[in-house]
Amino acid sequence: TRLDQEQEERRRQEQVDLTQDIIRQQVAERRQRLREEYEAIKREREAAEKLTRRQEQRLQQLADLQAAAADRPAPSNDAPAGNRGEDTGLLAAYKAAMLQTADQNWNHIGAPELTHCKVRFTQIPGGEVINVEFMSCPYDSQGREFVDRALRKTPMPYSGFEKVFLRKVELTFCYPREECTR
């Protein structure tokens, strides 16, 4: 009968609508999964790029230190006693490399000029800084935060300095560095 035909047609249309809804939901779920996979891959790539930049920076630091060591004249036998208070050994190069790393990472905007901020930090083998103590530092809280970040941003130099590694290190932050050392 006609009523049966209409009901059958309505039932078929509902079945088609239901099938289309299921397909749309599956497509949406697949898109969401792909979007999540894309974001995960993007995060992994960014982390790998960051690691690569850190490793390249470390290699550049080592190359700079090796070049500086190669440029240094060989000590002569007639050098004055105490070598005028200069330490030209591996420990001095290590301390200079740590200071250079900290300076490169330091956002000194807002730091009062020619003002010394003395800190002591603790590091583990590999150069990761795990603690920062402010010994005598007149910087405000933001200035101290910038110093703390500078020390923790990238590991301190370690490779090549294992023999003279220092767990606890004292550094003095001052800007501009050239003026502060005069």
Secondary structure, DSSP 4 states (H G I P E B T S, - for coil): -HHHHHHHHHHHHHHHHHHHHHHHHHHHHHHHHHHHHHHHHHHHHHHHHHHHHHHHHHHHHHHHHHHHHHHSPPPPTTPPGGGGG---SHHHHHHHHHHHHHHHH---TTPPTT--EEEEEEE-TTS-EEEEEEEE----HHHHHHHHHHHHHSPPP-TT-GGG--SEEEEEE-SSHHHHT-
